[in-house]
Amino acid sequence: MQPDSTAVRTYLLQLQESICSALEREDGTGRFAADDWERAEGGGGRTRILSGGTVFEKAGVAFSHVVGTALPPSASTRRPDIAGKPWSAVGVSLVIHPRNPFVPTSHANVRFFIAGADGAAPAWWFGGGWDLTPFYGFEEDAVAWHRAARNAVAPFGAQLHGRFKTACDEYFFLRHRGEPRGIGGLFYDDFDELGFVKSFALTRSVGDAFVGAYLPIVARRKATTYGEREREHQLRRRGRYVEFNLLQDRGTLFGIQSGGRTESILMSLPPLVRWDYGAVPKPGSAEARLLEVFLKPRDWLGGRP
Amino acid sequence: MQPDSTAVRTYLLQLQESICSALEREDGTGRFAADDWERAEGGGGRTRILSGGTVFEKAGVAFSHVVGTALPPSASTRRPDIAGKPWSAVGVSLVIHPRNPFVPTSHANVRFFIAGADGAAPAWWFGGGWDLTPFYGFEEDAVAWHRAARNAVAPFGAQLHGRFKTACDEYFFLRHRGEPRGIGGLFYDDFDELGFVKSFALTRSVGDAFVGAYLPIVARRKATTYGEREREHQLRRRGRYVEFNLLQDRGTLFGIQSGGRTESILMSLPPLVRWDYGAVPKPGSAEARLLEVFLKPRDWLGGRP
């Protein structure tokens, strides 16, 4: 079956809407503004941003549909046959920076890529996933998060969850720090192995499950009391987020290199960030335990149902 | 004449000392801490950091001497003959983030690189320069800065200042923003054309002139009254600094890729930074004039002596 780009686009626009609505409900006061844009080379998008909410200090949920006449080499090292060919990418990407340091930052992305052809069948694939970046570790949250991830992909194959979880741990690892960015979740890319209909259904399942995975954690932690110490720790850890996004993240670097819309690509950056030279948490503190214990990749579900 | 790495190293250690002392005097209360480190693969360094000073919110002055057994390709595209050869780099790099938004951020770097050989004469070169990143434009400061730059290199050739100024404007340009990082100054790399003795003398002249170029500007602006609006503008512009350093700066990327000491490389990042989606200064404001008028590359000295 030929891939149906229009159906994917329609789904993604709905997904953006429903995620924004759910986040607004959880926030209580913050509202998403919409910024529509077009790209001279073709395509465009709708960036939605909530700034200065009660719960969410900054949340960006971006839909984009970008087309190009020649695929940049950075996007196609695994598929040399389509380098330089016309391409089109449609996706929703979101990053949420909560105000309260006990609420984790989260990121999700679902995307569809199609390239090639001159008469031949096009190459296409889906990618997606979500990952969680806590500043303080709560086992209950980590287990719930990974359980939601497993449930989202389980109907599509018994092996997928383990594969996507491992890929997520590997992808969100800051090589120059020797640190995981967070506790991971799901990550897949270049995915076409189930055929278009099922690969699309998997991607919908991942996209649709995000809100149900994240918001219960937000609800549980958003009223936790915190002070300067926790805020400072959060702002420093956000520095790692910036480092990852600008030094390593493939989506960010591809967007920047392919002449994407800078402000939409960099909406992922946190509202306020600190860098303090040589800052290391006090041994034995909750801040130290985050890296020493909590962020170690592990099987959070173990034998749990 | 064979290059004398030891003399360069000795000079750079003295330069680090004298710059730190001058900055401490200007700050009044802040003091530089010293962090000595060694690298398992060879070499090491001394990173000096002043945090939370009266005038300087964060200032880092780093000496490093790094040796490697195989030059990474990213360092040698212009010199394919030395790719994969043993190499050694010694340098001083500094970034100063003042507290008052009317005081510009500044950066300077002088470095010496030597590589190659197996019996053959080694390839070596100097690099260096300094550049200024104001948040508010003052013509008096820009003229004085560029005059000091011209004076530092004038004894070594009439063409050098124009060449190094243009190279600086080109290097410190954020491609994804279509914006200069600041008003430039001097930038050179891969410099051996005057032979070792004169190329080293040029580099000393550039290194030695930095304090005299920067501190008078600091002294002139450090007591200027400012409020939330100016501070917010400063923190947003610092975001551009982070973007440049992590997305484009060759020294940063080479350091990160070659397994350099992360904390020393990233000491350049500002202490506190904001990213606000779609933030644009009010038309006609001083903040708007910075980009629209002041940061346009131009001949600041004109016919001035």
Interface residues (C-beta under 8 A of the other chain):
Chain A: D35 T47 I49 S51 K58 G60 H176 R177 L235 G239 V242 E243 L246 L247 I256 T262 E263 L266 M267 L269 P270 P271 L272 V273 R274 W275 D276 Y277 G278
Chain B: D35 T47 I49 S51 K58 G60 H176 R177 L235 G239 V242 E243 L246 L247 I256 T262 E263 L266 M267 L269 P270 P271 L272 V273 R274 W275 D276 Y277 G278
